[in-house]
Amino acid sequence: MEKRDWRHSPASDSNVSASEAATYPFCAKAWHLEHVVDCRPSDAAGKLRRAGTAAHLTHGSEFATAYEVTQWRLRAIVGLLAIALMLVVIIILLSEL
């Protein structure tokens, strides 16, 4: 297999895709093999990668939902505490009359 010089490869003249940018921090060796050496992953490795991507998407959506619920609960608690504080102030003011 012929090695490509990354400084002069056609890919270096084009924009970097999000997928390519995400591959490097996750596994620099995988990025090097795929984009410099031009060694594509096997079918089995591709299947595992797709399964991992699907698992991450599922986890991400579950995390986002949990975050939204947590934010809603936090806002509800703060709102209830504000109402309780206003009631206490009203009771104190009315008791002084």
Order of alpha helices (4+ residues) and beta strands (2+ residues): alpha-alpha-alpha
